[in-house]
């Protein structure tokens, strides 16, 4: 999945959603979720131990199935959390690169900076300023002549 084609708004929106999800995950109690995974693993091991000691029983099989589902849910949740954090760091890196590219002036392959548009706009500004100053001087000369006569 290439983020090069994404717009900046899409990247920012996705980053905000992932940060909100991360905040909810931190608030929901990471320790409690790990404790739940530990209980699932304990249920699986207890079910297996009881099968060896007492034989196959419906409750032992149910204990193994429920513990396995709990462990699987924890594993998928941890994998999703790590993937989201990796994706969030990639988005932040891409936004940072785009920010640096926007701040950096464009350079030509020969090393000189691309100032063609800047030079033309500077020339236009200087020409306009010269015209204004020339007109102002002419008006001042005419007003001086009128005041003298």
BAKOL-790392 format. One line per field, with one value per residue (C-alpha): residue number from 1; residue in one letter; x, y, z. Coordinates in Angstrom, 3 decimals, always signed. Each point is the difference from the previous one (the first is absolute). Example, Ala and Ser with C-alpha at 12.3 -4.5 7.8 and 13.67 -1.06 7.14 Angstrom:
REM BAKOL-790392
n	1/2
res	a/s
u	+12.300/+1.370
v	-4.500/+3.440
w	+7.800/-0.660
END
This chain:
REM BAKOL-790392
n	1/2/3/4/5/6/7/8/9/10/11/12/13/14/15/16/17/18/19/20/21/22/23/24/25/26/27/28/29/30/31/32/33/34/35/36/37/38/39/40/41/42/43/44/45/46/47/48/49/50/51/52/53/54/55/56/57/58/59/60/61/62/63/64/65/66/67/68/69/70/71/72/73/74/75/76/77/78/79/80/81/82/83/84/85/86/87/88/89/90/91/92/93/94/95/96/97/98/99/100/101/102/103/104/105/106/107/108/109/110/111/112/113/114/115/116/117/118/119/120/121/122/123/124/125/126/127/128/129/130/131/132/133/134/135/136/137/138/139/140/141/142/143/144/145/146/147/148/149
res	x/x/x/x/x/x/x/x/x/x/x/x/x/x/x/x/x/x/x/x/x/x/x/x/x/x/x/x/x/x/x/x/x/x/x/x/x/x/x/x/x/x/x/x/x/x/x/x/x/x/x/x/x/x/x/x/x/x/x/x/x/x/x/x/x/x/x/x/x/x/x/x/x/x/x/x/x/x/x/x/x/x/x/x/x/x/x/x/x/x/x/x/x/x/x/x/x/x/x/x/x/x/x/x/x/x/x/x/x/x/x/x/x/x/x/x/x/x/x/x/x/x/x/x/x/x/x/x/x/x/x/x/x/x/x/x/x/x/x/x/x/x/x/x/x/x/x/x/x
u	+0.000/+1.752/-0.655/+1.711/-3.298/-2.025/-0.928/+1.185/-3.578/-0.401/+3.266/-0.940/-3.476/+1.411/+2.656/-2.643/-2.150/+2.949/+1.060/-3.563/-0.037/+3.377/-1.272/-3.069/+2.238/+2.223/-3.036/-1.730/+2.554/+2.865/+0.776/-3.521/+0.170/+3.316/-1.538/-2.884/+2.485/+1.796/-3.311/-0.673/+3.378/-0.641/-3.381/+1.596/+2.712/-2.530/-2.289/+2.898/+1.179/-3.505/-0.317/+3.181/-1.156/-3.767/-0.440/-1.874/-2.945/-2.296/+1.033/+3.709/-0.476/-2.119/+2.734/+2.615/-2.197/-0.859/+3.614/+1.161/-2.520/+1.122/+3.656/-0.793/-1.943/+2.918/+2.501/-2.053/-0.490/+3.734/+0.820/-2.523/+1.372/+3.572/-1.061/-1.910/+2.946/+2.340/-2.445/-0.324/+3.774/+0.121/-2.710/+1.883/+3.199/-1.781/-1.524/+3.411/+1.584/-2.715/+0.537/+3.726/-0.601/-2.391/+2.458/+3.014/+0.472/-0.003/+3.455/+0.890/+2.100/+3.077/-0.224/-1.330/-3.264/-3.210/-0.517/-1.411/-3.430/+1.480/+2.253/-2.841/-2.261/+2.857/+0.559/-3.701/-0.019/+3.098/-1.421/-3.250/+1.895/+2.109/-3.116/-1.712/+3.053/+0.399/-3.665/+0.274/+3.052/-1.795/-3.027/+2.241/+1.771/-3.318/-1.312/+3.212/-0.337/-3.641/+0.851/+2.850/-2.101
v	+0.000/+3.098/+3.250/+2.012/+0.306/+1.040/+3.634/+1.849/+0.205/-3.782/-0.537/+2.441/-1.529/-3.522/+1.145/+1.644/-3.151/-2.215/+2.340/-0.017/-3.801/-0.143/+2.280/-2.211/-3.075/+1.573/+0.975/-3.377/-1.722/-1.767/-1.940/-1.378/-1.268/-1.756/-1.526/-1.300/-1.581/-1.607/-1.450/-1.385/-1.714/-1.319/-1.378/-1.836/-1.525/-0.946/-1.644/-2.005/-1.023/-1.114/-2.041/-1.911/-0.462/-0.582/-0.918/+1.841/+1.916/+2.625/+2.618/-0.601/+0.378/+3.126/+1.399/-0.591/+1.573/+3.084/+0.481/-0.369/+2.590/+2.424/-0.463/+0.387/+3.220/+1.372/-0.955/+1.667/+3.086/+0.328/-0.529/+2.671/+2.398/-0.471/+0.367/+3.187/+1.463/-0.841/+1.527/+3.108/+0.436/-0.406/+2.650/+2.374/-0.648/+0.685/+3.237/+1.071/-0.712/+1.963/+2.879/-0.002/-0.139/+2.942/+2.040/-0.815/+2.172/-1.885/-0.495/-0.657/-3.051/+2.195/+1.244/+3.501/+0.928/+0.353/+3.743/+0.672/+0.901/+1.920/+2.015/+0.832/+1.070/+2.059/+1.651/+0.786/+1.504/+2.089/+1.211/+0.979/+1.811/+1.888/+1.013/+1.176/+1.963/+1.578/+1.001/+1.359/+2.095/+1.339/+0.950/+1.697/+1.994/+1.111/+1.078/+1.951/+1.785/+0.819/+1.352/+2.177/+1.558
w	+0.000/-1.228/+1.783/-2.722/-1.901/+3.050/+0.442/+3.042/+1.317/-0.231/+1.852/+2.746/+0.366/+0.243/+2.468/+2.201/-0.049/+0.927/+2.808/+1.379/-0.171/+1.761/+2.781/+0.494/+0.120/+2.644/+2.102/-0.282/+2.162/-1.683/+3.192/+0.226/-3.584/+0.739/+3.119/-2.132/-2.427/+2.930/+1.238/-3.490/-0.055/+3.521/-1.124/-2.922/+2.173/+2.709/-2.571/-1.410/+3.476/+1.014/-3.195/+0.965/+3.582/-0.349/-3.662/-2.713/+1.391/-1.562/+2.568/-0.628/-3.770/+0.573/+2.251/-2.721/-2.713/+2.072/+1.067/-3.608/-1.197/+2.701/-0.913/-3.709/+0.657/+2.025/-2.726/-2.748/+2.144/+0.690/-3.667/-1.028/+2.628/-1.233/-3.644/+0.812/+1.881/-2.882/-2.473/+2.186/+0.052/-3.807/-0.403/+2.284/-1.972/-3.309/+1.331/+1.264/-3.399/-1.770/+2.399/-0.719/-3.766/+0.195/+2.069/-2.180/-3.152/-3.273/-1.506/-3.604/-0.899/-0.555/+3.581/-0.646/+1.653/-1.941/+0.303/-3.440/+1.317/+2.908/-2.331/-2.375/+2.858/+1.484/-3.390/-0.279/+3.480/-0.656/-3.342/+1.700/+2.764/-2.551/-1.924/+3.170/+1.135/-3.473/-0.051/+3.523/-0.976/-3.083/+2.071/+2.578/-2.760/-1.469/+3.378/+0.641/-3.345/+0.720/+3.455/-1.405/-2.716
END
